Amino acid sequence: MTDKTLPPAEPAEDLKDVVIDGVKDAADRVSTAIDEGRKPGRPLDILAKVTRDAPLGALLVAFLFGAAMARRRHW
């Protein structure tokens, strides 16, 4: 046996702060990615334009895509 001791456990407040910082960092990254995608000519900008031009067509495509994914998961 060795004389290794475990490090003291972090208090719950420190752990909570680490988790909160991680969530905030992840939210900032997602927000930045969405903002980049909305720039002219980027995928989210194109999707928004298509949706504004043909909302029923976009709804149909989304429905068919969802139905295909649901059917694929079922099998």
HELIX and SHEET records of a PDB file:
HELIX    1   1 ALA A   12  GLY A   37  1                                  26    
HELIX    2   2 PRO A   43  ASP A   53  1                                  11    
HELIX    3   3 PRO A   55  HIS A   74  1                                  20    
END                                                                             
